[in-house]
């Protein structure tokens, strides 16, 4: 078995692509000394027996004058030690090919906003985190910890699935999935994973505590990306902006679709890649908390210009990988600023968010993985993913998605690096209900690898992506669960 795993990993390693507030003590970017057993902590461990139905959704002492309230917060999630980086193929049994961080070029963050309907109390949390991906297990721990902390602090019922955490998928972030270390599973540092989960929880809880009157507007524009998908594209830049009635910025949430891979595979500096430049530039220009959330990024990349009229990169004092081509730093800066320009265009076309409230639906569905090679590797690791037998059609894994309506916007989440065709199939089902503004949030709730349609899973042009796709059955099961969700409305 060990020989087969190593041989397989060596073959995969040759593949050319990628898999793909206020400051406080908790902002320090240091992993706590006391770390629980991440392999045994589950959502059930943090949820006591409470009659949630009798609890309010917002604190009873809060009074609001606008249709929506919002609060936003941030936390640093930079590790304080050398750690395996995620993305860019595999390095199994070849230490010289493994990417371990050698320093911090720019800090990693989680930025969160909570938006509430002040009439009904319905609320949603959107969080964008600099991570290669979040496993469903980790997402559920975050959800239940948020729920318990908000109950303990405010006496409210905030259902866990209303926490929608989206990974930026930066290839300068740690291997939180466990695929890119010396051995499968070895790259996942459980102490660090617990740390970034807790920082995410704290950011969302703080954002909830800051709920206050806001006026929310939204707009869209388009920015070209490079996509290998043959039948669909998603180039929409969505910007959602909240300001106080006095005009003070609270948050700006931007959604687009493109891998953060402006740095190449030789980079050894921790970095949010172009997403970090984008957020920093937007904060300088507009103020408030800047949240970035991904769209369907399966084989989708940004155009990466190396020139944009600047003579210095955005983070000039950050760690620089010895020998790294210096043009990569300017390329990352210019890519982020290109997205800023698209966001500015969208901000120039803002319209008020309809005062029709908030609704959230969530589904955990089961599917049978067909990728025997991938499951062989996963089953041989200590990652928090159940064992599965691909030869047994009754052996299944869980996947999850949500559908959130916020005013006249609808957000459908995908549990991984969905190809635009995969994403569009779900969006089209929601549009049949009469929804007009539907946006996919990829990499949300889970990282289940590349999400291909059954046809794409058999297409030899996607042979690399198939190695990190659980199989073609996931899409039909996803659509079945979505259809059931729609029918239950």
N, C-alpha and C positions, 0 to 999 in steps of 0.2 A: 504493500500500500504506500509506504513512504517513498519508494522509488517512483511509483506512478505519479504521486503528488508532485514530486520535484521535477520530473520530466515535463509534466503538464505545465507547471508554473514557469519553467524555463521557456517553454514555447510561447506562453502568454506574454512573458517579459519582452519578447522580441516584437510584439505588436506595436505599431507606431503611434496609436492614438492614446487617449486617456479614458479611464473609466468614468467610465465616468457616469438732566439729572444732576444730580449733584454728586461730586466725588465723595466716596466713602471708603472705609477700610476694605470693602469687598471689591473695590475697583482695582486693587493693587496688582492683579495679574499673577497671584501666587497661589499654587495649589495647596490647600490646607493639609496639615500633617495628619489629622484624623480622617481617615477615608474608610467608608463602609464597604461591605462586600458587594460590588456592583453586579456580581453574577447571581445574587440571591435577592436583591431588593426588587420588589415588584410593586405595581400600582396598589394591589390589595394591602401591602404592608403599611401604606401611609393613609388609608381611608378607613376610619372607624364607622361604626353603625350610627348613622345620623339620619333623621327624617328630613331630607333636603327639601321636600315639597312644602314645608311650612316656613321656609326661610325666604326673606326678600332677595331680590337680585341686586339691588343697590342699597347702600346704607340709608336707613330711614331718616337720618338727620341731614342728608344732602338735598339741597334745593337748586333747581336749574331753571333757566329762563329761555334756553334755546332748544331746538328739536333734538340736537345731539350734544353729548358731552364727550370729552376726550382727555386723555392724559398720556404722557410719553416719558420714557426713561431709557437709560443705557447702562451697560456694564462691560468692562473689559474681560475678554476671555483668552488673553495671551498666556500660554504656558511659560513657566519660569525655568524650564530645563530643555535640553535637547530631546527632540521627539520625532518619531517617524512622520513624514509628510505624505498626504494622500494624492493619488492621481498619477498619470503618466506611466501606465504599464505596471509590471510587477518585478520584484527583485528577488524572488524566492531562491534561496541557497546561493545567492551571489551578493555578498555584503558590499562589494564595491559598487553595485548598482542601486543599493538602497539609498533613499533620500532621507537623511536625518537633518533636522534644523541645526544651523550653526550660529544663529543669532536672530534678532528681531529687526526686520526692515521697517515694518509698520504694524501697529498693534491690531489685534483681532478683537471684534466687538460683537455684542448682541444689542440691537436697537429694537424697542418695542413700543407699540401704541395700543391702548385700549379705547375702543369707541363704544358708547352706550346710547341707546334710545331712551331719552329722558321720560317719555310717557309710559313705556312698558317695562323699562329696566333691562330689556334684552341688551347684551353686550358681547363684543368680540375682542380678542387679542390677536394682533398681527405682530410677529417677531421675525426679524431677519438676522441670522447668525452667520458669522464667518466660519464655515465648517464644510468639509468635503461631503458630508451627509450625516443625517441623523437616523438611526435605526428606530423602528416602531417601538421597540422596548423602551428606548431612551425618551421618546416622545411621550409615551404613556406615563412614565415616571414624572416628567415635567408637568403634565396635565394634572395629575392627582396632587402633586405638591402645591401647585398654584391653587387648586381648589381648597385644600386644607388650610393653607396660609391665609387666604382671603376669608375663609370661615372663621378662623381663629382671631383675625385682626378686625374684621368688619361685620361678622355674623351674617354673611350673605351666601347665596348659592350661585357659584360660577362654575357651570359644568366644564369638566376638563377638556373635552373636544373643542370647546370654543377657543382654546389656545392653538393657534395655527402658526407653527414654527417652520420657517423656510430656510434651508441652507443655501448660502451663496454658491457653494461648490468650488470655492477657491482652491487651486492646487498648491497654494502656499500655506494651507491650513493643515492641522494634524490629521492623521489617519484615524478618524473616529469610528470607522466601519470595521477595521481590522484586516484589510486586504493587502496593504502595501508594506508590511514589515518583512523581516527576514524569513519568517514562517507565517502561514496564513493564521490570522488571529493575533499574532504577536505585535502587530503594529498598533493595536488598540490599547491605549494606556488608560486603564479603568479609573485611576485616580484623577487623571485629567478630564475624562468624560464626566465623572461625577461633578467635578468643579464647574465645567461649562453648563451642565444641567442646572446646578444651583444658581449660577449667575443669571441664567435665563429666567428661572423662577423669580429671583429677586427683582429683575428688571420689570417683569410683568406685574408683580405685586406693587412695586413703586408706581408704575404707570396707572394702575387702578386707583391708588391712593391720591393721585393728582387729577382725577376726573373733574373737569370744570367746563363751563359753557364754551362752545366753539361754533364757528361757522365753517362748514366744510364745502369745498368746491373741488371739481375734478376736470381733467382734460386729457386728451390723447394726441399723439403725433406718431410718426413712423421713423424707424431707424433701421437701415439695412443690416442684416447679419448674413453670415455664410452658413448655409444649411445643406446637408447631404440628403435630406428628406426629398423624395421625388414628387410627392403629391400635395404637400401643404407647407405653408410658411407661417411664421408668427413674428412680425416685426413691430408690433404695436408697443409703444411706450405709453403707459398709463401713469398719471400723476394724480394723487389724492392729497389735498392740502387742507390742514385745519389751522385756523387762527382764532384768537379770542375775539369777542365782539369789539374790543378796542384796536384790533388789527395786529396784535402781537403773535408771532408764529409759534405754534405748538409742535406741529409735525408736518413732514412731507413724506408720503409713501410713494415710491416709484417701483414700477414693475416693467421688466423687459425680459428678453430671453437671449442669453449668450454665455458661454463658458468663461469664467475668469481664468484665462490661460495666456495672458499677455506675456508673462514670464515663461520661459521654456523649462524643460526638464532639468537643466543644470542649476537652477536656482535652489539655494539651500537656506534662504532667509524666510522666516515666518512673515506672511503678508496676506492681506485681503485682496491682493492683485488689483485690477482696475476698479473693482467695487469700492475699495478703500479710498482711492483717489476721488471717485465720483461722490461719495458721501461727504468727504472733507470739503470738496469744492462747493457742493450744494449748501453745506452748513455755513460756510463763509459768505455765500451769496444771499441766502435766505434766512438763516438762523433756524432755531428749533431742532428737534430730533429728526434725523434722516434715516428712514427705513428703506432698505432695498430688498425686494422679493423677486425670485426668479420665475420665469415662465417655463415653457417646454424646451429644454436645452439638449435633447438627444441629438447628437451630431450637429449642434448649432454653436457657432463661434462668432465673435465680433470681428469686424474689420479692424486691424491693429496698426494704425498709423504711427510712424516713428517721429513725425514732425508735426508740431501744432503751434509754432510761433514762440515757444518757450526755450530758454537756454539752460534751465535747471529743472530736474524732476521734482515731483510734489513733496517727497519725503527725503530731502538731500542728506539728512543726518542719520538715516537708517543704516542698518548693517548691510554691507555689500559682499556678496559671495565672491571669494577670490577667483579671478579668471573669468567671471561672467561677463559676457559681451555687454558693455555699458549702454548700448542702444536699447537693451531690454528695459532699462529703467525709464527712459524717455518714452518708449513704446507703451508701457503701462500707464504712464501719466497721460499721454495723448489719447489713449483709448478711453480712459475714464472721463476726460474732458469732452470727448466726442459725445458720450452719453449725456453729459451735463447739457450740452447744446440742444439735444433732442428734448430733454426734460424742460428746458426753458421754453422751447416752442410750444410744448403742451401747456405749460403754465400761462402762456399768452392766450390760451383759448379756454379758460376755465368757465365752467357753468356750475350753479349751485347743485349740491347733492339733494335729490328729492327727499322731502321730509316724510317718507313712507315707512320708515322704521327699519328694523333689523330682524332677520330670521336666519337660523342656523340648522343645518341637518348634517348628520354624521353617520357613516356606515363602515363597519368592519366586515369584510367579506373574505371568503376562502377561495383559494385556487390551488390547482395541482401543478407544481413546477415540472417542466419537461426537460430542463437542462441538466442532464445527468452529471456532466463534468463539473459544472458550477456547484451543484449540491454535494458532490463528492468532496470538494474542497471545503465547503461550508461545514459539512458534517464532521470534518476532521479538526475543527477549530473550537476554541472555548467561547466564541461569540454568542451573545444572547439571542440565538435564532434556533427554533426547534429542529430536531432531527427530522428528516423526511426521506422517504423511499420513492424514487421516481418510477420504480417499476410497479408500485401500488397506486392505482388511480384514486384510492380513498385516502392516500397520504397527502395532506394539504398544509399550506401555510396561510397565515393571515396577512391581509393588506387593508389599508384604510384610506378613506378620502372624506372630504367634507364639501358641502355646498353652502356658501354663505351669501345672503342677500343683504346688501347695505344700501338703502335708498334705491336708486335706479341702477345699481351695479350688482352683478352676480359674479362670485368667485368660485371656481371649481378647482379643487386641489387634485394633484396627481402624486402618487407615492414613489417618485423617482425621476430619472432623467427621461421623461417621456418625449418621444418624437412628436413633432407638430401634428402629424396625421393622427396619432393616438389621442392627443389632446383635443383636436378638432372634433373627433367622434363624440366625445363627451359634451363639448360645448354645443354641438348641433342638437343633442337631445334636450338640453336646457332651453335652447332657443325655440324649440317646438312648444314650450309652455307660454310663449309670448315675451320672454326676456329678450332685451335688445342689446344690452351691454354686458357681454359674458367674457370673462378673462380666466385663463388657466394660471394657477399658482403651482409651478412644478417644485419638486424636491421638498414637499410639505407633508408633515406627519411621518414620513418614512423615506428611506433610500433603499429601494428594491432593485437597484441597477437600472440598466436601460429598459425602457418600456416600449416594445415594438408591437405592431399589429401582427396577427397570424401570418399575413402575407410577407411582411418584412422579416419575420423570424425565419422564413424559408428562402429569402432572397440572398443569393451568394454575395451581392454587393455589400451586405451588412455583416459579413462573416466576423469581423472584429467585435461589433456590437453584440452579436449573438452570444459571445463568450461570457458577457456580463448581463445577459437578459435571462430572467427565470423561465421564460418560455412564452409561446404564443397564446396560451390559454388565459393569461392574466387580463388581456383586454376584453374578451367576451364576458368574463366574470365581472369585471368592473362595470361594463355597460348593463349587465343584468341587475347589479346592485343599484345602479343609478336609475334604471327604469322603475325598480320597486320603490325607490325613494320618491320619484316623481308621482307615481300612482298613489302613494300614501298621503299626498298633500291634502 
